[in-house]
Amino acid sequence: MKSCVIPCFCMLMFFASCEKGPVVDPEQKVDPPSGGTVGTGLNNELLLKLVNDTRAKGCTCGTTIMPPVVLLTWNNLLASAALGHSKDMNANNYFDHTSKDGKNPGDRITAAGYKWTTYGENIAAGQPNEQAVFDAWLNSEGHCKSIMNANFRDMGAAKDGRYWTQVFGRQ
């Protein structure tokens, strides 16, 4: 059964703390982002590291304790879907998970060629850099839960103008 996790960006901030804990699978190979096939407008390696460092330790999302989970691998198909959405939001001056032509994240991910069984998407606007957008997502309970979702195995992200999109999936 296909499932969808799509938290919306909101201005309510929740306390999120990350505590040291064991890495779930220290032998897991994490491939670095591949050589720039998708111009994402951001530092792919840094954002993936921020996400995986948090997933390895576990954290608290709002009031929910999230245990350590497997690390994510960068996926250029997901990055392409993220870039398309960030560009569309920027070009058409809107902020939503559903595009003005009615496409949702699953539609965009499928169109990019990623054969998903589950997916999630975080969006944000106005943050100046990867650390700032990551902190904003981590401090939002829904976004934090997407970052910590144990069902996800892959991630891609992109920024265009002031709009950030982070896409998670599992094939």
DSSP file (Angstrom, degrees, kcal/mol; ACC not computed):
  #  RESIDUE AA STRUCTURE BP1 BP2  ACC     N-H-->O    O-->H-N    N-H-->O    O-->H-N    TCO  KAPPA ALPHA  PHI   PSI    X-CA   Y-CA   Z-CA
    1    1 A M              0   0    0      0, 0.0     2,-0.3     0, 0.0   116,-0.0   0.000 360.0 360.0 360.0 133.6    0.0    0.0    0.0
    2    2 A K        -     0   0    0    116,-0.1     2,-0.3   114,-0.0   116,-0.2  -0.620 360.0-171.4 -82.3 138.7    1.3    3.4   -0.9
    3    3 A S  E     -a  118   0A   0    114,-1.1   116,-1.0    -2,-0.3     2,-0.4  -0.880   9.2-151.2-128.0 162.6    1.5    6.0    1.8
    4    4 A C  E     -a  119   0A   0     -2,-0.3     2,-0.6   114,-0.2   116,-0.2  -0.995   7.8-168.8-139.8 130.1    2.2    9.6    1.9
    5    5 A V  E     +a  120   0A   0    114,-2.3   116,-1.1    -2,-0.4    -2,-0.0  -0.963  19.2 162.6-117.9 111.8    3.7   11.9    4.6
    6    6 A I        -     0   0    0     -2,-0.6     2,-0.2   114,-0.2   116,-0.1  -0.704  12.5-174.7-133.5  82.5    3.3   15.5    3.7
    7    7 A P        -     0   0    0      0, 0.0     2,-0.3     0, 0.0   116,-0.3  -0.516  21.6-130.6 -74.7 146.3    3.7   17.9    6.6
    8    8 A C        -     0   0    0     -2,-0.2     2,-0.4   114,-0.1   135,-0.2  -0.718  21.8-109.5 -94.9 147.4    3.1   21.6    5.9
    9    9 A F        +     0   0    0     -2,-0.3     2,-0.3   133,-0.1   115,-0.1  -0.605  46.0 176.6 -73.5 129.7    5.5   24.3    6.9
   10   10 A C        -     0   0    0     -2,-0.4     0, 0.0     2,-0.2     0, 0.0  -0.917  40.4-124.1-133.5 162.2    4.1   26.3    9.7
   11   11 A M  S    S+     0   0    0     -2,-0.3     2,-0.3     2,-0.1    -1,-0.0   0.597  79.4 105.6 -83.3 -10.8    5.3   29.1   11.9
   12   12 A L        -     0   0    0      1,-0.0     2,-0.4   128,-0.0    -2,-0.2  -0.547  60.9-153.2 -69.1 130.1    4.7   27.2   15.1
   13   13 A M        -     0   0    0     -2,-0.3     2,-0.3   127,-0.1   127,-0.2  -0.890   8.7-164.4-109.8 136.7    8.0   26.1   16.5
   14   14 A F        -     0   0    0    125,-4.0     2,-0.4    -2,-0.4    48,-0.1  -0.881  31.4-102.5-115.1 150.0    8.4   23.1   18.7
   15   15 A F        -     0   0    0     -2,-0.3     2,-0.5    46,-0.1    47,-0.4  -0.571  41.1-175.4 -71.8 126.0   11.4   22.3   20.8
   16   16 A A        +     0   0    0     -2,-0.4     2,-0.4    45,-0.2    45,-0.2  -0.990   3.1 179.9-125.0 126.7   13.5   19.6   19.1
   17   17 A S  E     -E   60   0B   0     43,-0.6    43,-2.9    -2,-0.5     2,-0.5  -0.962  15.8-148.6-127.4 146.6   16.5   18.2   20.8
   18   18 A C  E     -E   59   0B   0     -2,-0.4     2,-0.3    41,-0.3    41,-0.2  -0.947  13.8-163.8-115.4 132.3   18.9   15.5   19.6
   19   19 A E        -     0   0    0     39,-0.7     2,-0.1    -2,-0.5    -2,-0.0  -0.851  28.9 -99.5-115.0 149.7   20.6   13.2   22.0
   20   20 A K        +     0   0    0     -2,-0.3    37,-0.1    39,-0.0    39,-0.0  -0.416  56.4 147.3 -65.7 139.2   23.6   11.0   21.5
   21   21 A G        -     0   0    0     -2,-0.1     2,-0.1    35,-0.0    37,-0.1  -0.939  50.1 -67.4-159.3 175.1   22.7    7.4   20.8
   22   22 A P        -     0   0    0      0, 0.0     2,-0.3     0, 0.0     3,-0.0  -0.407  48.3-111.0 -73.5 148.7   24.0    4.5   18.8
   23   23 A V        -     0   0    0      1,-0.1    33,-0.1    -2,-0.1    34,-0.1  -0.633  25.9-133.5 -72.6 135.0   24.0    4.5   15.0
   24   24 A V  S    S+     0   0    0     45,-0.4    -1,-0.1    -2,-0.3    46,-0.1   0.908  93.3  11.4 -61.5 -43.6   21.4    2.0   13.9
   25   25 A D    >   -     0   0    0     44,-0.2     3,-1.8     1,-0.1    -1,-0.3  -0.751  63.6-179.6-138.6  89.0   23.7    0.4   11.3
   26   26 A P  T 3  S+     0   0    0      0, 0.0    -1,-0.1     0, 0.0    -2,-0.1   0.667  84.6  56.8 -66.3 -15.2   27.3    1.5   11.5
   27   27 A E  T 3  S+     0   0    0      2,-0.1     2,-0.1     0, 0.0    -2,-0.0   0.527  78.2 120.6 -89.9  -6.9   28.2   -0.7    8.6
   28   28 A Q    <   -     0   0    0     -3,-1.8     2,-0.4     1,-0.1    -3,-0.1  -0.362  62.8-132.2 -63.5 131.0   25.7    0.9    6.3
   29   29 A K        -     0   0    0     -2,-0.1     2,-0.6    42,-0.0    -1,-0.1  -0.710  17.9-163.2 -84.0 130.2   27.3    2.5    3.2
   30   30 A V        -     0   0    0     -2,-0.4    43,-0.1    43,-0.1    42,-0.1  -0.945  11.4-145.3-115.9 110.7   26.1    6.0    2.5
   31   31 A D        -     0   0    0     -2,-0.6    43,-0.9    43,-0.1     3,-0.1  -0.533  17.3-123.5 -74.3 136.1   26.9    7.2   -1.0
   32   32 A P        -     0   0    0      0, 0.0     3,-0.1     0, 0.0    -1,-0.1  -0.353  47.9 -74.4 -69.6 160.6   27.8   10.8   -1.3
   33   33 A P        -     0   0    0      0, 0.0     2,-0.1     0, 0.0    12,-0.1  -0.302  61.1-107.7 -54.6 136.4   25.7   12.9   -3.7
   34   34 A S    >   -     0   0    0      1,-0.2     2,-2.2    -3,-0.1     3,-0.6  -0.387  53.5 -65.0 -75.4 153.3   26.7   11.9   -7.2
   35   35 A G  T 3  S-     0   0    0      1,-0.3    -1,-0.2     2,-0.1     0, 0.0  -0.043  83.4 -72.5 -43.2  59.8   28.7   14.3   -9.3
   36   36 A G  T 3  S+     0   0    0     -2,-2.2    -1,-0.3     2,-0.1     3,-0.1   0.757  76.2 147.1  68.9  30.1   26.4   17.2   -9.9
   37   37 A T  S <  S+     0   0    0     -3,-0.6     2,-0.5     1,-0.2    -1,-0.1   0.749  73.7  45.3 -71.9 -20.0   23.9   15.7  -12.3
   38   38 A V  S    S-     0   0    0     -4,-0.3     2,-1.4    45,-0.0    -1,-0.2  -0.977  80.7-143.2-122.9 117.7   21.2   17.9  -10.8
   39   39 A G        +     0   0    0     -2,-0.5    -2,-0.0     1,-0.2   119,-0.0  -0.652  27.6 174.4 -79.0  95.0   22.0   21.5  -10.1
   40   40 A T        -     0   0    0     -2,-1.4   119,-3.2     2,-0.3    -1,-0.2   0.573  40.2-124.4 -85.6 -10.3   20.1   21.8   -6.9
   41   41 A G  S    S+     0   0    0      1,-0.3     2,-0.3   117,-0.2   117,-0.1   0.631  83.0  73.5  76.0  11.1   21.1   25.3   -5.8
   42   42 A L  S    S-     0   0    0    115,-0.2     2,-1.2    87,-0.0    -1,-0.3  -0.911  96.3 -87.9-146.5 173.7   22.3   24.0   -2.5
   43   43 A N     >  -     0   0    0     -2,-0.3     4,-2.2     1,-0.2     5,-0.2  -0.744  39.7-172.3 -87.9  94.9   25.1   22.1   -0.8
   44   44 A N  H  > S+     0   0    0     -2,-1.2     4,-2.6     1,-0.2     5,-0.2   0.896  81.3  52.0 -55.8 -45.8   23.8   18.5   -1.2
   45   45 A E  H  > S+     0   0    0      1,-0.2     4,-2.2     2,-0.2    -1,-0.2   0.894 109.9  48.7 -62.5 -40.6   26.5   17.0    0.9
   46   46 A L  H  > S+     0   0    0      2,-0.2     4,-2.6     1,-0.2    -1,-0.2   0.941 112.9  45.9 -65.9 -47.3   25.9   19.4    3.8
   47   47 A L  H  X S+     0   0    0     -4,-2.2     4,-2.3     1,-0.2    -2,-0.2   0.918 113.7  49.2 -64.6 -41.7   22.2   18.9    3.9
   48   48 A L  H  X S+     0   0    0     -4,-2.6     4,-3.0    -5,-0.2    -1,-0.2   0.899 111.5  50.5 -62.3 -39.6   22.5   15.1    3.7
   49   49 A K  H  X S+     0   0    0     -4,-2.2     4,-2.9    -5,-0.2     5,-0.3   0.923 109.2  50.4 -64.3 -44.4   25.0   15.2    6.5
   50   50 A L  H  X S+     0   0    0     -4,-2.6     4,-1.5     2,-0.2    -2,-0.2   0.926 114.8  44.4 -58.9 -44.6   22.8   17.3    8.7
   51   51 A V  H  X S+     0   0    0     -4,-2.3     4,-2.6    -5,-0.2    -2,-0.2   0.949 116.1  45.2 -65.2 -49.4   19.9   14.9    8.1
   52   52 A N  H  X S+     0   0    0     -4,-3.0     4,-2.4     1,-0.2    -2,-0.2   0.849 108.7  55.8 -69.2 -33.8   22.0   11.7    8.6
   53   53 A D  H  X S+     0   0    0     -4,-2.9     4,-1.2    -5,-0.2    -1,-0.2   0.906 112.6  44.0 -61.0 -39.7   23.7   13.0   11.7
   54   54 A T  H  X S+     0   0    0     -4,-1.5     4,-2.6    -5,-0.3     3,-0.2   0.913 112.7  50.3 -71.7 -43.5   20.3   13.6   13.2
   55   55 A R  H  < S+     0   0    0     -4,-2.6    14,-2.3     1,-0.2    -2,-0.2   0.871 108.6  54.2 -62.1 -36.1   18.9   10.2   12.1
   56   56 A A  H  < S+     0   0    0     -4,-2.4    -1,-0.2    12,-0.2    -2,-0.2   0.833 118.1  34.0 -67.7 -32.4   22.0    8.4   13.5
   57   57 A K  H  < S-     0   0    0     -4,-1.2    -2,-0.2    -3,-0.2    -1,-0.2   0.767 102.3-135.8 -92.2 -28.9   21.5    9.9   17.0
   58   58 A G     <  -     0   0    0     -4,-2.6   -39,-0.7     9,-0.3     2,-0.3  -0.077  23.4-159.7  83.0 163.1   17.7   10.1   17.1
   59   59 A C  E     -EF  18  66B   0      7,-1.9     7,-3.7   -41,-0.2     2,-0.5  -0.946  22.5 -91.5-162.6-178.9   15.9   13.2   18.4
   60   60 A T  E     -EF  17  65B   0    -43,-2.9     2,-0.7    -2,-0.3   -43,-0.6  -0.949  27.4-161.4-110.6 122.5   12.8   14.6   19.9
   61   61 A C  E >   - F   0  64B   0      3,-3.1     3,-2.6    -2,-0.5     2,-0.7  -0.895  69.1 -49.9-103.7 107.0   10.2   16.0   17.4
   62   62 A G  T 3  S-     0   0    0     -2,-0.7   -45,-0.1   -47,-0.4    -2,-0.0  -0.559 124.7 -24.5  64.5-113.6    7.9   18.2   19.4
   63   63 A T  T 3  S+     0   0    0     -2,-0.7     2,-0.6   -47,-0.1    -1,-0.3   0.306 118.9 101.0-109.4   5.9    7.0   15.9   22.3
   64   64 A T  E <   -F   61   0B   0     -3,-2.6    -3,-3.1     2,-0.0     2,-0.5  -0.826  66.5-139.8 -99.7 122.2    7.7   12.7   20.4
   65   65 A I  E     -F   60   0B   0     -2,-0.6    -5,-0.2    -5,-0.2    -2,-0.1  -0.684  17.6-160.8 -79.4 124.6   10.9   10.8   21.0
   66   66 A M  E     -F   59   0B   0     -7,-3.7    -7,-1.9    -2,-0.5     3,-0.1  -0.935   8.9-142.9-110.1 118.2   12.3    9.5   17.7
   67   67 A P        -     0   0    0      0, 0.0    -9,-0.3     0, 0.0    -8,-0.1  -0.240  38.6 -74.3 -72.7 166.5   14.9    6.7   18.0
   68   68 A P        -     0   0    0      0, 0.0     2,-0.3     0, 0.0   -12,-0.2  -0.287  55.8-171.0 -57.0 145.9   17.9    6.4   15.7
   69   69 A V        -     0   0    0    -14,-2.3   -45,-0.4   -17,-0.1   -44,-0.2  -0.877  32.1 -70.4-136.0 167.9   17.0    5.2   12.2
   70   70 A V        -     0   0    0     -2,-0.3    -1,-0.1    80,-0.2     2,-0.1  -0.193  56.8-104.1 -60.2 151.2   18.9    4.1    9.1
   71   71 A L        -     0   0    0    -46,-0.2     2,-0.2     1,-0.1    -1,-0.1  -0.366  33.0-119.6 -76.4 156.2   20.8    6.7    7.2
   72   72 A L        -     0   0    0    -24,-0.2     2,-0.4    -2,-0.1    82,-0.2  -0.622  13.6-138.9 -95.9 155.2   19.5    8.1    3.9
   73   73 A T  E     -b  154   0A   0     80,-2.1    82,-2.2    -2,-0.2     2,-0.1  -0.918  27.5-110.4-109.8 138.5   21.2    8.0    0.5
   74   74 A W  E     -b  155   0A   0    -43,-0.9     2,-0.4    -2,-0.4    82,-0.2  -0.462  33.8-163.8 -66.1 137.7   21.2   11.0   -1.9
   75   75 A N     >  -     0   0    0     80,-2.7     4,-2.1    -2,-0.1     5,-0.1  -0.979  16.8-157.7-130.1 120.6   19.0   10.4   -4.9
   76   76 A N  H  > S+     0   0    0     -2,-0.4     4,-2.1     1,-0.2     5,-0.1   0.765  94.2  58.5 -69.3 -25.6   19.2   12.5   -8.0
   77   77 A L  H  > S+     0   0    0      2,-0.2     4,-2.0     1,-0.2    -1,-0.2   0.921 109.6  44.1 -67.1 -42.7   15.7   11.6   -9.1
   78   78 A L  H  > S+     0   0    0      2,-0.2     4,-2.5     1,-0.2    78,-0.3   0.883 111.9  53.6 -67.1 -37.2   14.3   13.0   -5.9
   79   79 A A  H  X S+     0   0    0     -4,-2.1     4,-2.7    76,-0.2    -2,-0.2   0.889 107.5  51.6 -63.1 -38.3   16.5   16.0   -6.2
   80   80 A S  H  X S+     0   0    0     -4,-2.1     4,-2.4     2,-0.2    -2,-0.2   0.909 109.9  48.2 -64.4 -42.7   15.1   16.6   -9.7
   81   81 A A  H  X S+     0   0    0     -4,-2.0     4,-1.8     2,-0.2    -2,-0.2   0.906 113.2  48.9 -62.6 -41.5   11.5   16.4   -8.3
   82   82 A A  H  X S+     0   0    0     -4,-2.5     4,-2.6     2,-0.2    -2,-0.2   0.914 110.5  50.2 -64.1 -43.5   12.5   18.8   -5.5
   83   83 A L  H  X S+     0   0    0     -4,-2.7     4,-2.8     1,-0.2     5,-0.2   0.916 108.3  52.5 -63.2 -43.4   14.2   21.2   -7.9
   84   84 A G  H  X S+     0   0    0     -4,-2.4     4,-2.1     1,-0.2    -1,-0.2   0.899 111.9  46.2 -58.5 -40.9   11.1   21.3  -10.2
   85   85 A H  H  X S+     0   0    0     -4,-1.8     4,-2.8     2,-0.2     5,-0.2   0.917 112.4  48.8 -71.5 -42.4    8.9   22.1   -7.3
   86   86 A S  H  X S+     0   0    0     -4,-2.6     4,-2.4     1,-0.2    -2,-0.2   0.923 113.4  48.0 -61.5 -42.9   11.1   24.9   -5.9
   87   87 A K  H  X S+     0   0    0     -4,-2.8     4,-3.0    -5,-0.2     5,-0.2   0.905 112.0  49.7 -63.5 -41.4   11.4   26.4   -9.4
   88   88 A D  H  X S+     0   0    0     -4,-2.1     4,-2.2    -5,-0.2    -2,-0.2   0.922 111.4  47.7 -65.2 -44.2    7.6   26.2   -9.9
   89   89 A M  H  X>S+     0   0    0     -4,-2.8     5,-1.4     1,-0.2     4,-0.7   0.916 115.4  46.7 -61.9 -41.1    6.9   27.9   -6.5
   90   90 A N  H ><5S+     0   0    0     -4,-2.4     3,-0.6    -5,-0.2    -2,-0.2   0.935 114.9  44.7 -66.4 -46.9    9.5   30.6   -7.3
   91   91 A A  H 3<5S+     0   0    0     -4,-3.0    -1,-0.2     1,-0.2    -2,-0.2   0.836 123.0  36.2 -67.1 -33.5    8.3   31.3  -10.8
   92   92 A N  H 3<5S-     0   0    0     -4,-2.2    -1,-0.2    -5,-0.2    -2,-0.2   0.302 103.8-125.8-108.1   8.4    4.6   31.3   -9.8
   93   93 A N  T <<5 +     0   0    0     -4,-0.7     2,-0.3    -3,-0.6    -3,-0.2   0.909  64.3 120.6  50.6  58.4    4.9   33.0   -6.4
   94   94 A Y      < -     0   0    0     -5,-1.4     2,-0.4    -6,-0.1    -1,-0.2  -0.933  50.9-147.1-141.2 167.6    3.1   30.4   -4.2
   95   95 A F        +     0   0    0     -2,-0.3     2,-0.3     3,-0.1     3,-0.1  -0.858  49.0 108.7-140.6  99.9    4.0   28.2   -1.2
   96   96 A D        -     0   0    0     -2,-0.4     4,-0.1     1,-0.1    -2,-0.1  -0.983  68.6-120.1-165.8 158.1    2.2   24.8   -1.1
   97   97 A H  S    S+     0   0    0     -2,-0.3     2,-0.5   -91,-0.1    -1,-0.1   0.721 102.6  66.6 -77.4 -22.6    2.8   21.1   -1.5
   98   98 A T  S    S-     0   0    0      6,-0.1     6,-0.2    -3,-0.1    -1,-0.1  -0.888  86.8-133.2-101.9 126.0    0.2   21.1   -4.4
   99   99 A S    >   -     0   0    0      4,-2.8     3,-2.2    -2,-0.5    -2,-0.1  -0.213  28.0-102.5 -72.1 166.8    1.3   23.0   -7.5
  100  100 A K  T 3  S+     0   0    0      1,-0.3    -1,-0.1     2,-0.1    -2,-0.0   0.736 124.0  56.4 -63.8 -21.5   -1.0   25.5   -9.2
  101  101 A D  T 3  S-     0   0    0      2,-0.1    -1,-0.3     0, 0.0    -2,-0.1   0.278 124.3-103.5 -92.9  11.5   -1.7   22.8  -11.9
  102  102 A G  S <  S+     0   0    0     -3,-2.2     2,-0.3     1,-0.3    -2,-0.1   0.514  71.0 146.2  87.0   5.6   -2.8   20.3   -9.2
  103  103 A K        -     0   0    0      4,-0.1    -4,-2.8     3,-0.0    -1,-0.3  -0.582  30.5-158.9 -79.5 137.4    0.3   18.1   -9.0
  104  104 A N     >  -     0   0    0     -2,-0.3     4,-2.0    -6,-0.2     3,-0.4  -0.558  37.8 -91.1-104.9 174.3    1.2   16.7   -5.6
  105  105 A P  H  > S+     0   0    0      0, 0.0     4,-2.8     0, 0.0     5,-0.2   0.878 125.9  54.9 -55.3 -40.1    4.6   15.4   -4.5
  106  106 A G  H  > S+     0   0    0      1,-0.2     4,-2.4     2,-0.2     5,-0.2   0.896 107.6  50.2 -60.8 -40.0    3.8   11.9   -5.6
  107  107 A D  H  > S+     0   0    0     -3,-0.4     4,-2.4     2,-0.2    -1,-0.2   0.925 113.2  45.6 -61.9 -44.9    3.0   13.1   -9.1
  108  108 A R  H  X S+     0   0    0     -4,-2.0     4,-1.5     2,-0.2    -2,-0.2   0.892 113.1  49.3 -67.4 -40.1    6.3   15.0   -9.2
  109  109 A I  H  <>S+     0   0    0     -4,-2.8     5,-1.9    -5,-0.2     4,-0.4   0.912 112.8  47.5 -66.9 -42.6    8.3   12.1   -7.9
  110  110 A T  H ><5S+     0   0    0     -4,-2.4     3,-1.6    -5,-0.2    -2,-0.2   0.922 109.8  52.9 -62.7 -44.8    6.8    9.7  -10.3
  111  111 A A  H 3<5S+     0   0    0     -4,-2.4    -1,-0.2     1,-0.3    -2,-0.2   0.806 103.6  58.0 -61.7 -29.5    7.3   12.1  -13.2
  112  112 A A  T 3<5S-     0   0    0     -4,-1.5    -1,-0.3    -5,-0.1    -2,-0.2   0.599 122.7-107.2 -76.5 -10.4   11.0   12.3  -12.2
  113  113 A G  T < 5S+     0   0    0     -3,-1.6     2,-0.6    -4,-0.4    -3,-0.2   0.522  72.6 139.4  99.4   6.5   11.3    8.5  -12.7
  114  114 A Y      < -     0   0    0     -5,-1.9     2,-1.2   -37,-0.2    -1,-0.3  -0.760  45.4-146.9 -87.4 121.6   11.5    7.5   -9.0
  115  115 A K        -     0   0    0     -2,-0.6     2,-0.2    54,-0.0    -5,-0.1  -0.722  30.8-172.8 -90.8  92.7    9.4    4.3   -8.5
  116  116 A W        -     0   0    0     -2,-1.2    55,-0.3   -10,-0.1     3,-0.1  -0.490  38.0-176.6 -93.6 153.6    8.2    5.0   -4.9
  117  117 A T  S    S+     0   0    0     53,-3.5  -114,-1.1     1,-0.5     2,-0.3   0.530  86.9   4.9-110.3 -23.8    6.3    2.9   -2.3
  118  118 A T  E    S+aC   3 170A   0     52,-1.2    52,-1.7  -116,-0.2    -1,-0.5  -0.979  70.6 174.7-153.4 154.5    6.3    5.8    0.1
  119  119 A Y  E     -aC   4 169A   0   -116,-1.0  -114,-2.3    -2,-0.3     2,-0.3  -0.971  10.5-166.7-153.9 167.1    7.4    9.4    0.1
  120  120 A G  E     -aC   5 168A   0     48,-1.8    48,-2.8    -2,-0.3     2,-0.4  -0.973   7.5-155.0-152.3 161.2    7.4   12.7    2.0
  121  121 A E  E     - C   0 167A   0   -116,-1.1     2,-0.4    -2,-0.3    46,-0.2  -0.993   4.8-167.9-145.1 134.1    8.1   16.3    1.3
  122  122 A N  E     - C   0 166A   0     44,-2.9    44,-3.1    -2,-0.4     2,-0.3  -0.959  12.9-173.6-113.6 139.3    9.2   19.3    3.4
  123  123 A I  E     + C   0 165A   0     -2,-0.4     2,-0.3  -116,-0.3    42,-0.2  -0.939   6.7 169.9-127.9 156.5    9.1   22.8    2.0
  124  124 A A  E     - C   0 164A   0     40,-1.9    40,-2.8    -2,-0.3     2,-0.4  -0.969  15.5-149.9-155.4 164.2   10.3   26.1    3.4
  125  125 A A  E     + C   0 163A   0     -2,-0.3    38,-0.2    38,-0.2    37,-0.1  -0.990  67.1  14.6-145.4 134.5   10.8   29.6    2.3
  126  126 A G  S    S+     0   0    0     36,-2.6    37,-0.1    -2,-0.4    36,-0.0   0.276  71.1 137.7  97.3  -9.8   13.2   32.4    3.1
  127  127 A Q        -     0   0    0     35,-0.4    -1,-0.3     1,-0.1     6,-0.0  -0.485  48.4-141.7 -72.1 141.2   16.0   30.6    5.0
  128  128 A P  S    S+     0   0    0      0, 0.0     2,-0.3     0, 0.0    -1,-0.1   0.709  70.2   0.9 -79.7 -19.8   19.4   31.9    4.0
  129  129 A N  S  > S-     0   0    0      1,-0.1     4,-2.3   -87,-0.0     5,-0.2  -0.938  80.6 -85.7-158.7 176.3   21.3   28.5    4.0
  130  130 A E  H  > S+     0   0    0     -2,-0.3     4,-2.6     1,-0.2     5,-0.2   0.880 121.6  51.2 -60.4 -42.4   21.2   24.8    4.6
  131  131 A Q  H  > S+     0   0    0      1,-0.2     4,-2.6     2,-0.2    -1,-0.2   0.916 111.1  48.7 -63.3 -41.9   21.8   25.0    8.3
  132  132 A A  H  > S+     0   0    0      2,-0.2     4,-2.1     1,-0.2    -2,-0.2   0.916 114.0  44.4 -66.2 -43.2   19.0   27.6    8.7
  133  133 A V  H  X S+     0   0    0     -4,-2.3     4,-2.5     2,-0.2    -1,-0.2   0.904 113.8  50.7 -69.9 -38.6   16.5   25.6    6.7
  134  134 A F  H  X S+     0   0    0     -4,-2.6     4,-2.9    -5,-0.2     5,-0.2   0.934 110.5  49.5 -61.6 -45.6   17.4   22.3    8.5
  135  135 A D  H  X S+     0   0    0     -4,-2.6     4,-1.8     2,-0.2    -1,-0.2   0.902 110.5  50.8 -60.2 -41.3   17.0   24.0   11.9
  136  136 A A  H  < S+     0   0    0     -4,-2.1     4,-0.2     1,-0.2    -1,-0.2   0.928 113.0  45.3 -62.5 -44.8   13.6   25.3   10.8
  137  137 A W  H >< S+     0   0    0     -4,-2.5     3,-1.2     1,-0.2     7,-0.5   0.905 112.6  50.6 -65.7 -40.4   12.5   21.8    9.7
  138  138 A L  H 3< S+     0   0    0     -4,-2.9    -1,-0.2     1,-0.3    -2,-0.2   0.813 108.4  53.2 -67.5 -28.9   13.9   20.2   12.8
  139  139 A N  T 3< S+     0   0    0     -4,-1.8  -125,-4.0    -5,-0.2     2,-0.5   0.392  95.1  79.1 -88.5   3.4   12.0   22.7   15.0
  140  140 A S  S <> S-     0   0    0     -3,-1.2     4,-3.1    -4,-0.2     5,-0.3  -0.963  78.4-142.2-109.8 121.1    8.7   21.9   13.3
  141  141 A E  H  > S+     0   0    0     -2,-0.5     4,-2.2     1,-0.2     5,-0.2   0.883  97.8  45.1 -54.3 -46.3    7.2   18.7   14.7
  142  142 A G  H  > S+     0   0    0      2,-0.2     4,-1.5     1,-0.2    -1,-0.2   0.910 115.9  45.8 -65.9 -42.7    5.8   17.5   11.3
  143  143 A H  H  > S+     0   0    0      2,-0.2     4,-2.3     1,-0.2    -2,-0.2   0.909 111.9  52.4 -65.9 -41.9    8.9   18.3    9.4
  144  144 A C  H  X S+     0   0    0     -4,-3.1     4,-2.1    -7,-0.5    -2,-0.2   0.906 107.0  52.8 -60.2 -42.7   11.1   16.7   12.0
  145  145 A K  H  < S+     0   0    0     -4,-2.2     4,-0.4    -5,-0.3    -1,-0.2   0.844 107.5  52.1 -64.8 -32.8    9.0   13.5   11.9
  146  146 A S  H >< S+     0   0    0     -4,-1.5     3,-1.1     2,-0.2    -1,-0.2   0.932 109.1  49.6 -65.9 -44.3    9.5   13.4    8.1
  147  147 A I  H 3< S+     0   0    0     -4,-2.3    -2,-0.2     1,-0.2    -1,-0.2   0.873 117.5  41.3 -59.5 -37.4   13.3   13.7    8.6
  148  148 A M  T 3< S+     0   0    0     -4,-2.1     2,-0.3    -5,-0.2    -1,-0.2   0.349  80.3 133.0 -94.4   5.1   13.2   10.9   11.2
  149  149 A N    X   -     0   0    0     -3,-1.1     3,-1.3    -4,-0.4    -3,-0.1  -0.428  46.9-153.8 -64.6 117.8   10.7    8.7    9.3
  150  150 A A  T 3  S+     0   0    0     -2,-0.3   -80,-0.2     1,-0.3    -1,-0.2   0.639  87.9  68.3 -69.3 -15.2   12.2    5.1    9.4
  151  151 A N  T 3  S+     0   0    0    -82,-0.0    -1,-0.3   -32,-0.0     2,-0.2   0.731  83.2  89.2 -76.0 -21.5   10.4    4.2    6.2
  152  152 A F    <   +     0   0    0     -3,-1.3    18,-0.2    -6,-0.2     3,-0.1  -0.527  40.0 166.6 -82.5 144.2   12.5    6.5    4.1
  153  153 A R        +     0   0    0     16,-2.6   -80,-2.1    -2,-0.2     2,-0.3   0.531  62.6  47.6-123.9 -21.0   15.7    5.4    2.5
  154  154 A D  E     -bD  73 169A   0     15,-2.5    15,-1.9   -82,-0.2     2,-0.3  -0.876  57.4-171.9-128.0 155.9   16.5    8.1   -0.1
  155  155 A M  E     +bD  74 168A   0    -82,-2.2   -80,-2.7    -2,-0.3     2,-0.3  -0.997   7.6 173.6-145.9 146.3   16.5   11.9   -0.1
  156  156 A G  E     + D   0 167A   0     11,-2.3    11,-3.4    -2,-0.3     2,-0.3  -0.963  10.5 178.4-142.1 156.1   16.9   14.7   -2.6
  157  157 A A  E     + D   0 166A   0     -2,-0.3     2,-0.3     9,-0.2     9,-0.2  -0.981   4.1 178.9-154.2 161.2   16.5   18.5   -2.1
  158  158 A A  E     - D   0 165A   0      7,-2.4     7,-2.6    -2,-0.3     2,-0.4  -0.985  13.7-148.4-161.0 162.2   16.8   21.7   -4.0
  159  159 A K  E     + D   0 164A   0   -119,-3.2     2,-0.4    -2,-0.3     5,-0.2  -0.999  11.2 177.7-137.2 137.7   16.4   25.5   -3.7
  160  160 A D  E >   - D   0 163A   0      3,-2.4     3,-2.2    -2,-0.4     2,-0.3  -0.964  68.6 -37.3-139.3 124.5   15.4   28.1   -6.2
  161  161 A G  T 3  S-     0   0    0     -2,-0.4   -74,-0.1     1,-0.3   -75,-0.0  -0.481 126.5 -25.7  61.6-126.6   15.1   31.7   -5.1
  162  162 A R  T 3  S+     0   0    0     -2,-0.3   -36,-2.6   -76,-0.1     2,-0.5   0.384 116.7 102.2 -96.6   3.0   13.8   31.7   -1.6
  163  163 A Y  E <   -CD 125 160A   0     -3,-2.2    -3,-2.4   -38,-0.2     2,-0.4  -0.785  48.6-170.0-102.0 127.2   12.0   28.3   -1.9
  164  164 A W  E     -CD 124 159A   0    -40,-2.8   -40,-1.9    -2,-0.5     2,-0.4  -0.892   1.8-173.6-110.9 139.3   13.4   25.0   -0.5
  165  165 A T  E     -CD 123 158A   0     -7,-2.6    -7,-2.4    -2,-0.4     2,-0.4  -0.997   3.3-172.4-134.1 132.0   12.0   21.5   -1.2
  166  166 A Q  E     -CD 122 157A   0    -44,-3.1   -44,-2.9    -2,-0.4     2,-0.4  -0.992   9.4-166.7-122.7 125.9   13.2   18.3    0.5
  167  167 A V  E     -CD 121 156A   0    -11,-3.4   -11,-2.3    -2,-0.4     2,-0.3  -0.945   4.1-170.2-120.9 135.1   11.9   15.0   -0.8
  168  168 A F  E     +CD 120 155A   0    -48,-2.8   -48,-1.8    -2,-0.4     2,-0.3  -0.865  15.7 158.1-117.0 152.3   12.1   11.6    0.9
  169  169 A G  E     -CD 119 154A   0    -15,-1.9   -16,-2.6    -2,-0.3   -15,-2.5  -0.992  30.6-147.8-162.7 172.1   11.3    8.3   -0.6
  170  170 A R  E      C  118   0A   0    -52,-1.7   -53,-3.5    -2,-0.3   -52,-1.2  -0.966 360.0 360.0-146.2 133.4   11.6    4.5   -0.6
  171  171 A Q              0   0    0     -2,-0.3   -19,-0.1   -55,-0.3   -52,-0.0   0.444 360.0 360.0 -89.8 360.0   11.4    2.4   -3.7
